[in-house]
Structure formats: structure tokens, C-alpha cells
């Protein structure tokens, strides 16, 4: 595992153990400052290593959750060693030869890739995972004409240092090394670099990745990504226009049968997905469903999921499980 000491890496390790993935040997890679650190997993301690020539030799699986630069340099090394690679960076996501996997959504694409003999699989942006898990059953049942989405993304999406920055500001500090403005008691409507068309790189990822995962390359979709002062879980406000008529009962029936989705929707009793009730959990939660009066057939809804767990670590393990099942 590359990035073993990070927020996602530590969760990935625990999920492998929880789901009895069956690892007999672990090699944990991190930065130079973590070299020699002991990490307990699978009933024993493992020493953190740094990446080096031939470090992947003899491994069956390599999970990457590090920077794009690390993946660009070291994924080819891992593939060259003969391992299967699951990479959570953005490097290979839009490569047409690489499956961008969310097993609840496109398991067949993952399995077809395995049968072709492919060994590289990519994991999407965390905000894309929850959106596609909610959209795919709707697309299959009713057809989707258009999607508008606004994301409300917790600071953990920017790493452990961002969480520390929010914590320090909440108790009166004014450190601003991660975000351009205070994040405590504030919202920042820019995540990633601003592109020539005015969208940010985060918004661009969400739009492009959603099209690829759903198999809808021409899907009209527009996104706004906002950083919010919460620690865990991303929330999204979604507007979907359908190609075919759909009632609220039709949609709730479809969602209740969809894998990986949890229906939480009784606003009169204050039951709806929140950051608090999704943190640390595997499910993608949907609620606040209502008809969109601005189109002939469409709905608005709210979707929340733990961005570190389901949005990254669990999704990577589920991809590996899907690969195993296809063999």
C-alpha cells in the first residue's frame, strides 16, 4: 500500500482486515518521515518503507492513495512487477483504456476489464462515487437528460493538515496554510485550480468522471464544488431531469433496491442524511427527495457519504473484491 499512513491509507488497512481480504504479507509505503514507523494490522506489526527500485516485486496487489506525481512515477513500476494495481489518484481516471470503478455502478465494466487481462484499475474522486451510486439506478430506470449538482465537501478531502487547520481555527487560531480564507464558520466556493472555462478542477473531475462511470459521454452536467467547515463526509444537492416520467414513489422504490444506497427521508421528523450520521459508515445516504417544478419530469435530492471511507478506501477494496470475483 502506497500512502499507508494517510487518512485514506489507514482506513484502507482496517477495511481489508474487516472484510477478511486475506493478506498474508503487507508492504506499507509512506514518505521518508514515516520510514521505520510500526503499524499494527492483520494481527502483527509492519514497518513502513519508502519507495525504491523493485520494492513491489512478489506482490499480488498494490493500492495507491498518494499524490498524482507518486502514481505517475510508481504505478508503472508496480505493473511491471506483475501486480494488480488500484490507483486512487487522478492520473489514469480519464484514460479510455482504464476502468474507472464504482462496483455498485459499473461492476460489469470491471469484470470485463479483468477478462481482458487488465491489471490497472482507477478509483474516482470521492464526490463522484456518491453521486454515481445515487444516479445509476435512476439512469437505468428513467433515463437522465441533465444533472446539476452542488457539493458541500468536508475539509478531510484536503488532507489531515486541513483538518488540523479547521480545528485550530475553531478554538481561536488564525492559521491559513491550507485554505486561502478562514474555513471555520465560512464556506469557500473554490476547490482545485480554476480552469479557462471558469470551472474548477474539482468540478471538472466530477463532471467528466460521472459521464465515464455512467457510460453517458454526452450527459449534460454542471457542478459547483464548495468547501465547508465540517470534518468528515461530503454532501451534495442534486437536480436531475429525466427522459421518462417518474413519480416520487417510483424513485424511492428504485433506490430501496439499489446496492450501496440507504434511504433516509422523513423531513417532518428531521430524518435525512447528515455528515454526522454517515461518518464511519459504508452506505451512501439519500433523502430530501422532491419533484423539481421547473422541468416536466425531474427531482431534487440530497446525498451524503463518508468521503474517506466509501469515497476512497472502501471503494478501492470493493474494486479489488470485484476483480477477485471475476477470476
C-alpha positions as CSV (number, residue, x, y, z in Angstrom):
1,X,0.0,0.0,0.0
2,X,1.4,3.3,-1.1
3,X,0.2,6.1,1.3
4,X,-0.3,3.8,4.2
5,X,0.0,6.4,6.9
6,X,-2.5,8.9,5.3
7,X,-6.2,9.4,6.3
8,X,-7.4,7.0,3.5
9,X,-4.5,4.6,3.8
10,X,-5.2,3.9,7.5
11,X,-8.8,3.3,6.7
12,X,-8.0,1.1,3.8
13,X,-5.8,-1.1,6.0
14,X,-8.6,-1.5,8.6
15,X,-11.2,-2.3,5.9
16,X,-9.0,-5.0,4.4
17,X,-8.9,-6.6,7.8
18,X,-12.6,-6.1,8.5
19,X,-13.6,-7.7,5.2
20,X,-11.1,-10.6,5.6
21,X,-9.4,-9.8,2.3
22,X,-6.8,-12.5,3.2
23,X,-3.5,-10.7,3.1
24,X,-0.6,-12.9,4.2
25,X,2.1,-10.2,3.7
26,X,1.8,-6.4,3.8
27,X,4.3,-3.9,2.5
28,X,3.5,-0.4,3.7
29,X,5.0,2.6,1.9
30,X,5.0,6.2,3.0
31,X,7.1,9.3,2.9
32,X,10.6,9.5,4.3
33,X,9.4,11.0,7.6
34,X,7.4,7.8,8.3
35,X,10.2,5.4,7.4
36,X,10.6,2.8,10.1
37,X,7.2,3.6,11.8
38,X,5.4,0.4,13.0
39,X,1.8,-0.1,12.0
40,X,-0.4,-2.8,13.5
41,X,-2.6,-4.7,11.1
42,X,-3.7,-8.3,10.4
43,X,-2.5,-9.4,13.9
44,X,1.1,-8.1,13.7
45,X,3.3,-5.1,13.3
46,X,4.6,-4.0,9.9
47,X,7.4,-1.5,9.3
48,X,6.8,1.5,7.0
49,X,9.1,1.5,4.0
50,X,9.9,4.1,1.3
51,X,9.5,3.5,-2.4
52,X,12.6,2.1,-4.1
53,X,13.5,0.1,-7.2
54,X,12.0,-3.4,-7.2
55,X,10.0,-2.6,-4.0
56,X,6.8,-4.2,-5.5
57,X,8.4,-7.5,-6.5
58,X,6.4,-10.5,-5.4
59,X,3.2,-8.6,-4.5
60,X,-0.2,-9.6,-5.9
61,X,-1.9,-6.2,-5.2
62,X,-0.7,-2.6,-4.9
63,X,-3.1,0.1,-3.6
64,X,-2.1,3.7,-4.3
65,X,-3.5,6.6,-2.3
66,X,-0.9,9.3,-2.7
67,X,-0.2,12.3,-5.0
68,X,-0.6,12.3,-8.7
69,X,3.2,12.6,-9.0
70,X,3.8,9.5,-7.0
71,X,1.2,7.5,-9.1
72,X,2.7,8.8,-12.3
73,X,6.1,7.6,-11.4
74,X,5.4,4.4,-9.5
75,X,2.3,2.8,-10.9
76,X,4.3,1.7,-14.0
77,X,6.8,0.1,-11.6
78,X,4.1,-1.8,-9.8
79,X,2.5,-3.0,-13.0
80,X,6.0,-4.1,-14.3
81,X,6.3,-6.2,-11.2
82,X,3.2,-8.2,-12.2
83,X,0.9,-6.8,-9.5
84,X,-2.7,-5.7,-9.9
85,X,-2.9,-2.0,-9.2
86,X,-5.8,0.1,-7.8
87,X,-4.9,3.7,-8.0
88,X,-6.9,6.5,-6.3
89,X,-5.1,9.4,-7.9
90,X,-6.4,11.3,-10.9
91,X,-3.7,10.2,-13.2
92,X,-5.5,7.4,-15.0
93,X,-9.1,8.2,-14.4
94,X,-9.9,9.5,-17.8
95,X,-7.6,7.1,-19.7
96,X,-10.0,5.3,-22.1
97,X,-8.1,2.1,-21.6
98,X,-8.5,2.1,-17.8
99,X,-11.8,1.3,-16.0
100,X,-12.9,4.0,-13.5
101,X,-14.6,1.8,-11.0
102,X,-17.5,2.1,-8.6
103,X,-18.6,-1.5,-8.1
104,X,-22.3,-0.7,-7.3
105,X,-22.4,1.2,-10.6
106,X,-20.2,-0.4,-13.2
107,X,-19.2,-3.9,-11.9
108,X,-19.7,-5.3,-15.4
109,X,-17.0,-2.9,-16.8
110,X,-14.6,-4.0,-14.0
111,X,-15.2,-7.7,-14.7
112,X,-14.8,-7.2,-18.5
113,X,-11.5,-5.5,-17.9
114,X,-10.4,-8.4,-15.8
115,X,-11.3,-10.9,-18.5
116,X,-9.2,-8.8,-21.0
117,X,-6.2,-9.3,-18.7
118,X,-6.0,-5.7,-17.5
119,X,-4.2,-5.1,-14.2
120,X,-4.7,-1.4,-13.7
121,X,-7.9,0.0,-12.2
122,X,-8.7,3.6,-11.2
123,X,-10.8,4.9,-8.3
124,X,-12.8,8.1,-8.8
125,X,-12.9,11.4,-6.9
126,X,-14.8,10.9,-3.6
127,X,-17.6,13.2,-4.6
128,X,-18.1,11.3,-7.8
129,X,-18.5,8.0,-6.0
130,X,-21.6,9.0,-4.0
131,X,-23.1,10.9,-6.9
132,X,-22.9,7.9,-9.3
133,X,-24.2,5.4,-6.7
134,X,-27.3,7.6,-6.5
135,X,-27.6,8.4,-10.2
136,X,-27.0,5.0,-11.8
137,X,-30.3,3.3,-10.7
138,X,-32.2,6.4,-11.8
139,X,-30.5,6.4,-15.2
140,X,-31.3,2.8,-15.7
141,X,-34.9,3.2,-14.8
142,X,-35.9,6.5,-16.2
143,X,-33.1,7.8,-18.4
144,X,-31.2,11.0,-17.5
145,X,-31.4,14.2,-19.6
146,X,-29.5,16.6,-17.3
147,X,-27.8,16.8,-13.9
148,X,-27.0,19.9,-11.8
149,X,-25.0,19.3,-8.6
150,X,-23.6,21.4,-5.8
151,X,-21.1,19.7,-3.4
152,X,-20.5,20.6,0.2
153,X,-17.2,19.0,0.9
154,X,-15.6,18.5,4.3
155,X,-12.0,19.6,5.0
156,X,-10.8,16.0,5.2
157,X,-10.9,16.0,1.4
158,X,-7.9,18.3,1.6
159,X,-6.0,16.0,4.0
160,X,-5.0,15.8,7.6
161,X,-3.4,19.2,7.7
162,X,-6.7,20.8,6.6
163,X,-8.5,19.1,9.4
164,X,-5.9,20.4,11.8
165,X,-6.4,23.9,10.4
166,X,-10.1,23.8,10.9
167,X,-9.6,22.5,14.5
168,X,-7.2,25.3,15.3
169,X,-9.5,28.0,13.9
170,X,-12.4,26.6,15.9
171,X,-10.6,27.3,19.1
172,X,-9.5,30.8,18.2
173,X,-6.4,30.3,16.0
174,X,-6.0,32.0,12.6
175,X,-3.6,29.7,10.8
176,X,-4.2,29.7,7.0
177,X,-1.7,27.4,5.4
178,X,-4.1,25.2,3.5
179,X,-7.1,27.4,2.5
180,X,-7.0,30.9,1.1
181,X,-9.6,32.1,3.6
182,X,-10.6,31.1,7.1
183,X,-12.6,27.8,6.8
184,X,-14.1,27.9,10.4
185,X,-17.6,29.5,10.2
186,X,-17.1,30.0,6.5
187,X,-17.7,28.5,3.1
188,X,-15.1,28.6,0.2
189,X,-16.6,28.2,-3.3
190,X,-13.4,27.0,-4.9
191,X,-11.8,23.5,-4.7
192,X,-8.9,23.0,-7.0
193,X,-7.5,25.2,-9.7
194,X,-9.8,27.5,-11.7
195,X,-9.8,26.4,-15.4
196,X,-10.2,28.5,-18.5
197,X,-13.9,28.0,-18.6
198,X,-14.4,29.2,-15.0
199,X,-15.0,25.7,-13.5
200,X,-12.5,24.4,-11.0
201,X,-10.5,21.2,-11.5
202,X,-12.7,19.6,-8.8
203,X,-15.8,20.5,-10.6
204,X,-14.3,19.3,-13.9
205,X,-13.4,15.9,-12.4
206,X,-16.9,15.4,-11.1
207,X,-18.5,16.1,-14.4
208,X,-16.1,14.1,-16.6
209,X,-15.8,11.1,-14.2
210,X,-19.6,10.9,-13.8
211,X,-20.1,10.7,-17.6
212,X,-17.4,8.0,-17.8
213,X,-18.7,5.8,-14.9
214,X,-22.4,6.0,-16.0
215,X,-21.4,5.3,-19.7
216,X,-23.1,8.6,-20.7
217,X,-20.3,10.5,-22.6
218,X,-22.7,13.3,-23.7
219,X,-24.6,13.8,-20.4
220,X,-25.3,17.5,-19.8
221,X,-24.0,18.1,-16.3
222,X,-22.8,21.1,-14.4
223,X,-21.2,21.2,-10.9
224,X,-20.3,23.7,-8.2
225,X,-17.9,22.5,-5.5
226,X,-17.8,24.2,-2.1
227,X,-15.5,23.6,0.9
228,X,-17.4,23.6,4.1
229,X,-16.3,23.7,7.8
230,X,-17.1,20.0,8.6
231,X,-14.5,17.3,9.3
232,X,-16.0,14.2,7.6
233,X,-18.4,13.3,4.9
234,X,-19.3,15.2,1.7
235,X,-22.9,16.3,1.0
236,X,-24.4,17.1,-2.4
237,X,-27.6,18.8,-3.6
238,X,-28.6,17.3,-6.9
239,X,-31.2,18.2,-9.5
240,X,-31.9,15.5,-12.2
241,X,-34.1,15.8,-15.3
242,X,-35.4,12.5,-16.6
243,X,-36.1,11.3,-20.2
244,X,-39.2,9.4,-19.0
245,X,-41.8,10.3,-16.4
246,X,-41.0,9.2,-12.8
247,X,-43.1,9.7,-9.6
248,X,-41.6,10.0,-6.1
249,X,-42.8,6.5,-5.3
250,X,-41.2,5.2,-8.5
251,X,-37.8,6.7,-7.5
252,X,-37.9,5.6,-3.8
253,X,-38.8,2.1,-5.0
254,X,-35.8,2.0,-7.3
255,X,-33.4,3.4,-4.7
256,X,-34.6,1.0,-2.0
257,X,-33.5,-1.9,-4.3
258,X,-30.2,-0.3,-5.3
259,X,-26.9,-1.6,-3.9
260,X,-24.9,0.6,-1.6
261,X,-27.8,3.1,-1.0
262,X,-29.6,3.9,2.2
263,X,-33.0,5.7,2.0
264,X,-33.3,8.3,4.9
265,X,-36.2,10.6,4.1
266,X,-38.8,11.8,6.6
267,X,-38.1,15.6,6.9
268,X,-41.2,16.1,9.1
269,X,-39.4,14.1,11.8
270,X,-36.0,15.6,10.9
271,X,-34.8,12.4,9.3
272,X,-32.5,13.0,6.4
273,X,-28.8,12.3,5.6
274,X,-26.3,14.4,7.6
275,X,-22.5,14.4,7.9
276,X,-22.8,13.0,11.5
277,X,-25.0,10.0,10.7
278,X,-22.9,9.0,7.6
279,X,-19.4,9.3,9.1
280,X,-17.7,6.0,9.6
281,X,-20.3,4.1,7.6
282,X,-20.2,2.2,4.3
283,X,-23.5,3.4,2.8
284,X,-24.4,6.3,0.6
285,X,-27.4,8.0,2.1
286,X,-30.1,9.8,0.1
287,X,-33.1,11.8,1.2
288,X,-34.9,15.2,0.9
289,X,-36.5,13.8,-2.3
290,X,-39.0,16.2,-4.0
291,X,-40.2,16.9,-7.5
292,X,-38.5,19.7,-9.5
293,X,-41.3,22.1,-10.5
294,X,-39.0,23.8,-13.1
295,X,-39.0,20.8,-15.5
296,X,-41.6,18.3,-16.8
297,X,-40.0,15.3,-15.2
298,X,-37.3,15.8,-12.7
299,X,-36.4,15.7,-9.0
300,X,-34.2,17.3,-6.4
301,X,-32.5,15.3,-3.6
302,X,-29.7,15.3,-1.0
303,X,-26.9,12.7,-0.9
304,X,-24.2,12.3,1.8
305,X,-21.4,9.8,2.3
306,X,-18.2,9.4,4.2
307,X,-15.6,10.7,1.7
308,X,-12.6,8.9,3.3
309,X,-14.3,5.6,3.8
310,X,-16.8,4.9,1.0
311,X,-15.4,7.7,-1.2
312,X,-11.9,6.3,-1.3
313,X,-10.8,3.4,0.9
314,X,-13.8,1.1,0.8
315,X,-14.4,1.7,-2.9
316,X,-10.8,0.6,-3.6
317,X,-11.3,-2.6,-1.6
318,X,-14.6,-3.2,-3.3
319,X,-12.9,-2.9,-6.7
320,X,-10.3,-5.5,-5.6
321,X,-13.1,-7.8,-4.4
322,X,-14.9,-7.4,-7.8
323,X,-11.6,-8.3,-9.6
324,X,-11.3,-11.4,-7.4
325,X,-14.9,-12.4,-8.1
326,X,-14.3,-12.1,-11.9
327,X,-11.4,-14.5,-11.9
